[in-house]
Amino acid sequence: MAALKVTQGSAQHPMITGFSVPPDGTTVIVKFGGPAFTFHAQWLHDAQCEYGSSRDASGVFCQLPDGVRIREVSVLGSGTKTSLEVVWENGKHSRYPAIWLRVLSSVVAKTTQHKRSDGPIIPRGWLAKTLVIPEICYEAISREGMSNDELLATKAWIVDALLLESRPGILKITNLPPVDSFCESSQRNNLLTQILKRLFGSVFQHPRRGPDETFKIASYYHESASRAVELPNYDTSEILLPHTDHSHYDNPVRVQGLHAVEGTSENTFVDAFTALATLREEDEDLFDALCDSPMILGRVAQFYNPAFVQTTVDTAVRMTAGFPQKVKGVRWHPHLVGYLLSSFETYEKARKAHCKFQEIMQRDSHMLRLEFRPGDLYLWDNFRILHGRQKIFNVPRLAIGQTVIEQTVSDEYRAVKTDWLKDFLDEHWLVQTPTALLNDMVELVSEEMGDKSIS
């Protein structure tokens, strides 16, 4: 193997501190101040984004022969502008941003650094007694005359609070304007929908409801037999166990909001990440069973004409696309689960796993209980935060719910992160960066700039 060449990069914050190319040119070794990472030369060649994030027919990698080799490499620039320049065997050059390479190295490169292999990675969550729900006032979102930069900063704060693993996944919007309960009950153009459209551009479009129409939880439905039978959450005397919404959809919504208009209740929130971590700590076999055991979830809504039937199959634990060892969230709605679809041999353990997970989330240590009063409005990550209801204190009761689909949330998250990164990396490279790694890139740039507060 060729000796590792040392480069100074930036004297204060070197991004690439060494590199070498073995004699056969099929790999390149890059050192980023810590462990050295070995990249396939072919992978680097396939991943070029210098001249665009998409390829024409002659440039797609699955139609090109393999076997490319590197003649030599060098390091250009310094600090966050550092790049690795590769000269190929045919004399052509390619340039790769060090920031991009460093973030992708943990996924595609080989390193001598020990990698943990103790099962799926569960993001760290919160316990009920430690949670402080972040708050933002309504005016900070809706104020007229806000500049684009001000609105983007507000969106960034909210998106981070909801989606970053290090944040709680839930927030409260305070100081709401007064609303008319009759208008809110119409489910059209209500306050929650306006807020979510301001933040994300659009809301979930239900197949049977009109554009932007919400769902509502109301004591007015007590006399409706079809709703009482098919939607137990509409009967305000019912306990609503912790769950994620749209669990019976093939693609559940990502962000959910709930606005209390009338009545007071005791609502609950549980961090699914913490519940999963507790399950694994107490019984790893049951955790594995929960991850592997499929279930069927279905619902029929008789109050639509014709009746609306939806059914899906999935496991309770959902992994991140492209990162199969990283937990993305959960799909959980005990009211809508019909039965487990586990094999005969695994059924008993699968059932124990589901029962244990349900028991954990209802512990006082894990379940946050709060009074949900008129004027309260919460947003949360529906993949992570389980919500429910324990008590009704008074009626009439009216709460308005609205949701945003995963693609819309993901697009807004990418827009926020790439807007921050655009001064350090060309758009082509950002387009071809996994969403799950964008914040890692933000943190890496922040560290290089000596600013630990940016995330």
C-alpha positions as a printed NumPy array, in Angstrom:
array([[  0.   ,   0.   ,   0.   ],
       [  1.218,   3.493,  -0.829],
       [  2.318,   5.63 ,   2.091],
       [ -0.256,   8.079,   3.411],
       [  0.604,  11.575,   2.267],
       [  0.065,  14.274,   4.866],
       [ -1.565,  17.539,   3.899],
       [ -1.954,  20.582,   6.087],
       [ -5.233,  21.761,   4.591],
       [ -6.356,  24.673,   6.731],
       [ -3.904,  25.317,   9.512],
       [ -6.732,  25.852,  11.963],
       [ -9.38 ,  23.367,  10.821],
       [ -7.946,  20.815,   8.34 ],
       [-10.674,  18.826,   6.603],
       [ -8.386,  16.318,   4.869],
       [ -5.176,  15.51 ,   6.725],
       [ -3.847,  12.696,   4.575],
       [ -4.434,  10.583,   1.455],
       [ -2.915,   7.777,  -0.585],
       [ -3.632,   5.679,  -3.674],
       [ -2.591,   1.982,  -3.683],
       [ -0.559,   0.856,  -6.723],
       [ -3.53 ,  -0.757,  -8.49 ],
       [ -5.535,   2.506,  -8.32 ],
       [ -8.808,   0.766,  -7.478],
       [ -9.222,   2.549,  -4.135],
       [ -8.202,   5.775,  -2.434],
       [ -7.547,   6.266,   1.271],
       [ -8.534,   9.605,   2.793],
       [ -7.863,  10.75 ,   6.352],
       [-10.223,  13.354,   7.819],
       [ -8.253,  14.297,  10.922],
       [ -9.222,  11.054,  12.654],
       [ -9.519,   7.545,  11.205],
       [ -8.646,   6.864,   7.591],
       [-11.406,   5.837,   5.173],
       [-10.973,   3.708,   2.042],
       [-13.255,   4.497,  -0.917],
       [-13.772,   2.409,  -4.025],
       [-12.441,   4.262,  -7.054],
       [-15.448,   3.009,  -8.989],
       [-17.832,   4.447,  -6.389],
       [-16.167,   7.847,  -6.645],
       [-16.398,   7.72 , -10.422],
       [-20.086,   6.764, -10.313],
       [-20.872,   9.468,  -7.728],
       [-19.537,  12.486,  -9.643],
       [-21.883,  15.457,  -9.346],
       [-19.646,  18.261, -10.564],
       [-21.681,  18.93 , -13.679],
       [-25.159,  18.054, -12.511],
       [-27.175,  15.918, -10.156],
       [-28.758,  13.868, -12.948],
       [-27.192,  11.975, -15.872],
       [-28.067,  11.605, -19.521],
       [-28.415,   8.132, -21.027],
       [-24.71 ,   7.849, -21.826],
       [-23.678,   8.684, -18.273],
       [-25.803,   6.493, -16.01 ],
       [-23.5  ,   4.258, -13.987],
       [-25.474,   1.043, -14.532],
       [-24.699,   1.247, -18.265],
       [-21.   ,   2.047, -17.918],
       [-18.252,  -0.591, -17.631],
       [-16.505,  -0.964, -14.302],
       [-12.781,  -1.14 , -13.661],
       [-11.879,   2.566, -13.505],
       [ -8.562,   3.368, -11.854],
       [ -7.089,   6.387, -10.155],
       [ -3.762,   7.737, -11.345],
       [ -3.254,  10.288,  -8.577],
       [ -5.071,  12.511,  -6.1  ],
       [ -4.402,  15.893,  -4.516],
       [ -6.059,  18.212,  -2.015],
       [ -7.234,  21.668,  -3.017],
       [ -8.506,  24.567,  -0.912],
       [ -8.775,  24.654,   2.858],
       [-11.328,  24.594,   5.652],
       [-14.915,  24.125,   4.456],
       [-13.784,  24.719,   0.854],
       [-11.408,  21.749,   0.87 ],
       [-11.839,  19.275,  -1.977],
       [-10.201,  16.069,  -3.165],
       [ -9.126,  16.165,  -6.805],
       [ -8.883,  12.806,  -8.549],
       [ -6.996,  12.217, -11.796],
       [ -8.291,   9.12 , -13.547],
       [ -6.311,   6.675, -15.633],
       [ -7.606,   8.316, -18.832],
       [ -6.351,  11.735, -17.681],
       [ -9.739,  13.222, -16.801],
       [-10.2  ,  15.069, -13.523],
       [-12.954,  14.997, -10.91 ],
       [-13.269,  17.107,  -7.781],
       [-15.106,  16.023,  -4.617],
       [-16.015,  18.374,  -1.733],
       [-14.39 ,  17.179,   1.485],
       [-17.573,  17.967,   3.449],
       [-19.597,  15.662,   1.23 ],
       [-16.981,  12.904,   1.297],
       [-16.659,  13.038,   5.083],
       [-20.409,  12.676,   5.65 ],
       [-20.776,   9.833,   3.126],
       [-17.663,   8.046,   4.41 ],
       [-19.545,   6.577,   7.365],
       [-21.856,   4.797,   4.919],
       [-19.866,   3.828,   1.827],
       [-16.208,   3.702,   2.919],
       [-14.195,   1.183,   4.924],
       [-12.377,   2.244,   8.058],
       [-10.115,   0.612,  10.603],
       [-12.145,   2.305,  13.333],
       [-14.26 ,  -0.206,  15.221],
       [-17.898,  -0.141,  14.197],
       [-20.51 ,  -1.104,  16.755],
       [-22.736,  -3.983,  15.715],
       [-25.122,  -4.214,  18.651],
       [-28.318,  -4.069,  16.634],
       [-30.479,  -1.236,  15.319],
       [-29.618,   2.328,  16.29 ],
       [-32.425,   3.89 ,  18.31 ],
       [-32.263,   7.694,  18.529],
       [-32.228,   8.977,  22.072],
       [-35.65 ,  10.043,  23.314],
       [-37.089,  11.683,  26.417],
       [-38.762,  10.594,  29.635],
       [-41.865,  12.353,  30.931],
       [-40.187,  14.014,  33.901],
       [-37.301,  15.389,  31.843],
       [-39.23 ,  16.81 ,  28.893],
       [-39.521,  20.549,  28.439],
       [-41.798,  21.164,  25.45 ],
       [-40.39 ,  24.049,  23.365],
       [-42.801,  26.869,  22.615],
       [-43.126,  29.448,  19.876],
       [-45.709,  32.209,  19.723],
       [-48.237,  32.404,  16.918],
       [-47.043,  35.861,  15.88 ],
       [-43.546,  34.525,  15.155],
       [-45.137,  32.341,  12.475],
       [-47.901,  34.546,  11.099],
       [-46.673,  38.121,  11.476],
       [-47.311,  40.209,   8.373],
       [-44.321,  41.78 ,   6.716],
       [-41.872,  39.034,   7.695],
       [-38.853,  38.874,   5.428],
       [-38.017,  35.623,   3.678],
       [-34.991,  35.244,   5.949],
       [-37.131,  35.682,   9.062],
       [-39.68 ,  33.145,   7.857],
       [-36.934,  30.687,   6.903],
       [-35.361,  31.038,  10.356],
       [-38.733,  30.333,  11.978],
       [-39.291,  27.308,   9.77 ],
       [-35.795,  26.043,  10.554],
       [-36.426,  26.266,  14.295],
       [-39.74 ,  24.423,  14.015],
       [-38.468,  21.75 ,  11.625],
       [-35.497,  21.082,  13.898],
       [-37.692,  20.885,  17.004],
       [-39.929,  18.335,  15.296],
       [-37.495,  16.215,  13.297],
       [-33.983,  16.318,  14.75 ],
       [-33.15 ,  13.317,  16.902],
       [-31.609,  15.57 ,  19.548],
       [-34.835,  17.593,  19.893],
       [-38.1  ,  16.501,  21.553],
       [-40.217,  15.929,  18.414],
       [-43.073,  18.036,  19.797],
       [-43.725,  21.761,  20.282],
       [-46.459,  24.103,  21.426],
       [-47.686,  27.214,  19.621],
       [-48.783,  29.844,  22.119],
       [-50.732,  33.118,  22.156],
       [-53.224,  32.009,  19.536],
       [-55.855,  34.455,  18.29 ],
       [-59.445,  33.796,  19.408],
       [-61.415,  31.482,  17.133],
       [-65.102,  30.86 ,  16.531],
       [-66.02 ,  27.279,  17.462],
       [-68.711,  27.078,  14.773],
       [-66.277,  28.116,  12.029],
       [-63.589,  25.76 ,  13.342],
       [-66.109,  22.931,  13.438],
       [-66.798,  23.383,   9.728],
       [-63.34 ,  21.818,   9.169],
       [-62.524,  24.355,   6.471],
       [-59.893,  27.113,   6.522],
       [-59.342,  26.758,  10.244],
       [-56.423,  28.075,  12.26 ],
       [-54.412,  24.859,  12.408],
       [-54.606,  24.381,   8.644],
       [-53.443,  27.956,   8.091],
       [-50.455,  27.426,  10.385],
       [-49.383,  24.165,   8.765],
       [-49.741,  25.581,   5.256],
       [-47.648,  28.569,   6.3  ],
       [-44.905,  26.229,   7.527],
       [-45.04 ,  23.419,   4.965],
       [-46.953,  24.792,   1.988],
       [-49.707,  22.176,   1.976],
       [-51.576,  19.719,   4.19 ],
       [-52.768,  16.159,   3.794],
       [-55.48 ,  15.682,   1.186],
       [-57.994,  13.096,   2.376],
       [-59.456,  10.92 ,  -0.413],
       [-63.049,  11.634,   0.65 ],
       [-62.881,  15.114,   2.181],
       [-62.585,  18.419,   0.379],
       [-59.281,  20.247,  -0.148],
       [-57.546,  21.248,   3.113],
       [-60.392,  19.906,   5.26 ],
       [-59.409,  18.77 ,   8.75 ],
       [-60.622,  16.027,  11.027],
       [-62.24 ,  16.834,  14.348],
       [-62.76 ,  15.143,  17.685],
       [-66.062,  16.3  ,  19.121],
       [-68.659,  15.347,  21.694],
       [-71.232,  16.267,  19.03 ],
       [-70.605,  12.861,  17.474],
       [-71.893,  11.05 ,  20.553],
       [-75.255,  10.528,  18.875],
       [-73.774,   9.21 ,  15.661],
       [-73.854,   5.419,  15.803],
       [-71.554,   4.932,  12.833],
       [-68.861,   7.212,  14.232],
       [-69.145,   5.817,  17.745],
       [-68.627,   2.279,  16.476],
       [-65.99 ,   2.855,  13.846],
       [-64.043,   5.722,  15.441],
       [-63.79 ,   5.216,  19.196],
       [-61.732,   8.385,  19.548],
       [-64.853,  10.4  ,  18.646],
       [-66.664,   9.085,  21.718],
       [-65.209,  11.443,  24.303],
       [-65.853,   9.026,  27.166],
       [-63.409,   6.553,  25.681],
       [-59.779,   6.164,  26.689],
       [-57.659,   6.558,  23.594],
       [-54.498,   4.483,  23.932],
       [-51.142,   5.892,  22.757],
       [-50.916,   5.621,  18.993],
       [-49.64 ,   7.16 ,  15.781],
       [-52.209,   8.5  ,  13.339],
       [-52.79 ,   7.087,   9.86 ],
       [-51.302,   3.766,  10.992],
       [-53.786,   2.037,   8.676],
       [-52.456,   3.962,   5.665],
       [-49.66 ,   2.488,   3.548],
       [-47.855,   5.814,   3.949],
       [-48.664,   7.482,   7.292],
       [-48.481,  11.249,   7.687],
       [-45.303,  12.72 ,   9.183],
       [-46.349,  15.869,  11.074],
       [-49.543,  16.172,  13.067],
       [-51.207,  19.079,  14.845],
       [-54.052,  19.213,  17.351],
       [-55.881,  22.378,  18.472],
       [-58.227,  22.445,  21.476],
       [-61.218,  24.682,  20.768],
       [-63.746,  23.608,  23.432],
       [-63.611,  21.414,  26.529],
       [-60.698,  20.143,  28.587],
       [-59.118,  16.702,  28.591],
       [-56.086,  14.858,  29.881],
       [-54.019,  14.039,  26.826],
       [-50.89 ,  11.929,  26.704],
       [-47.648,  11.89 ,  24.753],
       [-44.988,   9.178,  24.673],
       [-41.589,   9.185,  22.96 ],
       [-41.498,   5.933,  20.99 ],
       [-37.691,   6.048,  20.843],
       [-37.468,   5.885,  24.625],
       [-40.064,   3.116,  24.833],
       [-38.134,   1.079,  22.246],
       [-34.847,   1.63 ,  24.072],
       [-36.443,   0.484,  27.331],
       [-37.828,  -2.624,  25.659],
       [-34.389,  -3.529,  24.291],
       [-32.726,  -2.921,  27.655],
       [-35.23 ,  -5.118,  29.481],
       [-35.597,  -7.896,  26.903],
       [-33.567,  -7.809,  23.702],
       [-35.304, -10.889,  22.289],
       [-38.687,  -9.183,  22.59 ],
       [-37.296,  -6.038,  20.965],
       [-36.113,  -8.124,  18.004],
       [-39.522,  -9.785,  17.831],
       [-41.278,  -6.413,  17.785],
       [-39.059,  -5.308,  14.895],
       [-39.705,  -8.486,  12.908],
       [-43.397,  -9.219,  13.54 ],
       [-45.88 ,  -7.892,  10.96 ],
       [-49.416,  -6.937,  11.92 ],
       [-52.548,  -6.038,   9.992],
       [-54.286,  -2.726,  10.631],
       [-57.655,  -1.87 ,   9.149],
       [-60.546,   0.537,   9.467],
       [-63.92 ,   1.031,   7.845],
       [-65.524,   4.48 ,   7.989],
       [-69.244,   3.96 ,   7.524],
       [-70.052,   7.662,   7.666],
       [-68.719,   8.144,   4.131],
       [-70.916,   7.157,   1.218],
       [-69.893,   4.64 ,   0.108],
       [-68.117,   3.368,   3.234],
       [-64.367,   3.94 ,   3.167],
       [-62.222,   0.856,   3.854],
       [-58.464,   0.973,   4.407],
       [-56.046,  -1.792,   5.388],
       [-52.272,  -2.122,   5.526],
       [-49.616,  -4.518,   6.813],
       [-46.353,  -3.509,   8.461],
       [-44.142,  -4.028,  11.482],
       [-44.377,  -1.741,  14.508],
       [-40.773,  -0.568,  14.136],
       [-39.885,   1.225,  10.907],
       [-36.297,   1.581,   9.682],
       [-34.748,   4.414,   7.695],
       [-34.577,   3.833,   3.941],
       [-30.952,   3.281,   2.969],
       [-29.951,   2.869,   6.615],
       [-31.554,  -0.45 ,   7.616],
       [-29.949,  -0.447,  11.069],
       [-31.355,   2.94 ,  12.049],
       [-34.84 ,   3.251,  13.556],
       [-36.946,   5.843,  11.763],
       [-40.093,   5.612,  13.859],
       [-43.046,   3.421,  14.733],
       [-46.419,   2.49 ,  13.311],
       [-48.701,   1.844,  16.272],
       [-52.459,   1.929,  16.76 ],
       [-53.765,  -0.805,  19.089],
       [-57.385,   0.202,  18.373],
       [-56.951,  -0.664,  14.685],
       [-54.717,  -3.743,  14.824],
       [-56.651,  -6.85 ,  13.841],
       [-54.049,  -9.491,  14.592],
       [-50.398, -10.413,  14.141],
       [-49.201, -11.952,  10.883],
       [-46.263, -13.724,  12.463],
       [-45.555, -17.371,  11.765],
       [-46.841, -20.161,  13.989],
       [-43.347, -20.621,  15.424],
       [-42.832, -16.944,  16.302],
       [-46.378, -15.985,  17.329],
       [-46.071, -16.367,  21.095],
       [-42.925, -14.258,  21.304],
       [-44.351, -11.67 ,  18.887],
       [-47.472, -11.277,  21.027],
       [-45.389, -10.887,  24.19 ],
       [-43.331,  -8.21 ,  22.429],
       [-46.407,  -6.183,  21.508],
       [-47.848,  -6.494,  25.014],
       [-44.543,  -5.483,  26.601],
       [-44.201,  -2.44 ,  24.348],
       [-47.75 ,  -1.364,  25.233],
       [-47.03 ,  -1.78 ,  28.95 ],
       [-43.809,   0.263,  28.767],
       [-45.395,   3.248,  27.05 ],
       [-48.072,   3.49 ,  29.751],
       [-45.591,   3.719,  32.618],
       [-45.569,   7.01 ,  34.513],
       [-41.883,   7.356,  33.632],
       [-42.648,   7.285,  29.912],
       [-46.123,   8.807,  29.524],
       [-46.428,  12.575,  29.68 ],
       [-49.89 ,  13.623,  30.885],
       [-51.098,  17.18 ,  30.431],
       [-54.313,  19.124,  30.522],
       [-55.402,  19.976,  27.007],
       [-57.333,  23.242,  27.331],
       [-59.038,  25.576,  24.841],
       [-56.353,  27.573,  23.065],
       [-53.696,  24.838,  23.307],
       [-52.112,  23.802,  20.015],
       [-49.374,  21.199,  19.646],
       [-47.421,  19.946,  16.641],
       [-45.46 ,  16.697,  16.728],
       [-43.586,  14.115,  14.67 ],
       [-46.135,  11.372,  14.026],
       [-43.371,   8.826,  13.344],
       [-41.916,   9.311,  16.816],
       [-44.506,  10.717,  19.23 ],
       [-47.408,   8.524,  20.343],
       [-50.443,  10.471,  21.494],
       [-53.595,   9.514,  23.356],
       [-56.252,  10.601,  25.842],
       [-56.909,   9.439,  29.393],
       [-59.781,  11.612,  30.676],
       [-62.417,  14.124,  29.651],
       [-63.004,  16.859,  32.217],
       [-65.887,  18.703,  30.567],
       [-68.002,  18.888,  27.427],
       [-68.932,  20.072,  24.874],
       [-65.531,  19.246,  23.524],
       [-64.063,  20.121,  20.156],
       [-60.509,  19.557,  18.985],
       [-59.295,  20.121,  15.432],
       [-56.632,  17.908,  13.89 ],
       [-54.603,  18.351,  10.722],
       [-51.626,  16.565,   9.213],
       [-48.834,  16.895,   6.64 ],
       [-47.603,  14.008,   4.496],
       [-44.029,  12.72 ,   4.736],
       [-42.936,  13.943,   1.278],
       [-44.04 ,  17.517,   1.979],
       [-42.264,  17.526,   5.348],
       [-39.127,  15.987,   3.834],
       [-39.071,  18.594,   1.051],
       [-39.345,  21.432,   3.575],
       [-36.66 ,  19.893,   5.778],
       [-34.318,  19.618,   2.788],
       [-35.092,  23.193,   1.756],
       [-34.186,  24.484,   5.223],
       [-30.958,  22.495,   5.451],
       [-29.772,  23.074,   1.89 ],
       [-30.451,  26.802,   2.169],
       [-28.011,  26.887,   5.071],
       [-25.445,  24.707,   3.263],
       [-25.582,  26.403,  -0.129],
       [-22.693,  28.753,   0.732],
       [-20.418,  25.77 ,   1.351],
       [-21.471,  23.206,  -1.225],
       [-22.76 ,  23.283,  -4.779],
       [-26.426,  22.402,  -5.232],
       [-25.632,  19.318,  -7.316],
       [-23.885,  17.655,  -4.382],
       [-26.657,  18.631,  -1.982],
       [-29.342,  17.126,  -4.21 ],
       [-27.458,  13.818,  -4.052],
       [-27.031,  13.84 ,  -0.262],
       [-29.393,  11.57 ,   1.708],
       [-31.899,  13.519,   3.767],
       [-30.852,  11.509,   6.823],
       [-27.307,  12.921,   6.514],
       [-28.064,  16.589,   5.835],
       [-27.967,  17.655,   9.46 ],
       [-24.714,  15.728,   9.951],
       [-23.336,  17.926,   7.194],
       [-24.638,  21.087,   8.89 ],
       [-22.986,  20.048,  12.151],
       [-19.711,  19.241,  10.399],
       [-19.599,  22.653,   8.716],
       [-20.522,  24.355,  11.994],
       [-17.683,  22.563,  13.746],
       [-15.213,  23.546,  11.057],
       [-16.341,  27.144,  11.414],
       [-16.03 ,  26.946,  15.185],
       [-19.757,  27.518,  15.689],
       [-21.259,  24.74 ,  17.78 ],
       [-24.632,  26.488,  18.016],
       [-25.672,  25.975,  14.407],
       [-27.791,  22.904,  13.77 ]])
